[in-house]
Amino acid sequence: MGFLDDAKKQLTKAVDDHGDKIRDGIDKAGDAVDKKTQGKYTDKIDRSKTAATGVLDKLGGKNDPGPPTGPTGPTG
């Protein structure tokens, strides 16, 4: 396993463990920048926040267990 594989594995685990905190940080940082720029770049900041959270969504959940298997659902 190479360096990049290890880094991606660690990053994925961090997102799985702390995704909500990371998402909150992205929102707070974007809001702070928007305030500092007095709303001049609101549309660009919002697009950047959306892109960043999209990356989180792609990284997160890869180590989560899959759906339950076996006779746990409704039968029909």
C-alpha positions as CSV (number, residue, x, y, z in Angstrom):
1,M,0.0,0.0,0.0
2,G,1.4,3.4,-1.0
3,F,1.5,6.7,0.8
4,L,-1.6,8.0,-1.0
5,D,-3.6,4.9,-0.2
6,D,-2.7,5.3,3.5
7,A,-3.5,9.0,3.5
8,K,-6.9,8.3,1.8
9,K,-7.7,5.5,4.3
10,Q,-6.9,7.9,7.3
11,L,-8.9,10.7,5.8
12,T,-11.9,8.5,5.1
13,K,-11.8,7.3,8.8
14,A,-11.5,10.9,10.0
15,V,-14.6,11.8,7.9
16,D,-16.5,8.8,9.2
17,D,-15.7,9.6,12.8
18,H,-16.0,13.4,12.7
19,G,-18.0,14.3,9.5
20,D,-20.5,16.5,11.4
21,K,-17.8,18.5,13.1
22,I,-16.0,19.0,9.8
23,R,-19.2,20.1,8.1
24,D,-19.9,22.6,10.9
25,G,-16.4,23.9,10.5
26,I,-16.9,24.4,6.7
27,D,-20.1,26.3,7.4
28,K,-18.6,28.5,10.1
29,A,-15.5,29.3,8.0
30,G,-17.7,30.2,5.0
31,D,-19.9,32.4,7.1
32,A,-16.8,34.1,8.6
33,V,-15.4,34.8,5.1
34,D,-18.7,36.0,3.8
35,K,-19.0,38.4,6.8
36,K,-15.4,39.7,6.2
37,T,-16.1,40.3,2.6
38,Q,-19.4,42.0,3.4
39,G,-21.4,39.6,1.2
40,K,-19.5,40.6,-2.0
41,Y,-18.7,36.9,-2.8
42,T,-21.6,35.1,-1.2
43,D,-22.4,33.1,-4.3
44,K,-18.9,31.9,-4.7
45,I,-18.6,31.1,-1.0
46,D,-21.8,29.1,-1.1
47,R,-20.6,27.1,-4.1
48,S,-17.4,26.4,-2.4
49,K,-19.2,25.2,0.8
50,T,-21.4,23.0,-1.3
51,A,-18.4,21.5,-3.2
52,A,-16.5,20.9,0.1
53,T,-19.5,19.2,1.7
54,G,-19.9,17.1,-1.5
55,V,-16.3,15.8,-1.0
56,L,-17.2,14.9,2.5
57,D,-20.2,13.0,1.3
58,K,-18.0,11.1,-1.2
59,L,-15.4,10.2,1.5
60,G,-17.8,9.5,4.3
61,G,-19.6,6.3,4.8
62,K,-17.1,4.0,3.0
63,N,-16.3,2.2,6.2
64,D,-19.8,2.1,7.5
65,P,-21.4,-1.3,7.7
66,G,-23.8,-2.2,4.9
67,P,-27.5,-2.7,5.2
68,P,-28.6,-5.5,7.6
69,T,-28.8,-8.9,6.0
70,G,-31.1,-11.7,6.8
71,P,-34.7,-11.9,7.8
72,T,-34.9,-8.5,9.6
73,G,-37.1,-6.7,7.0
74,P,-40.8,-7.2,6.3
75,T,-41.7,-10.4,4.6
76,G,-44.2,-10.6,1.8
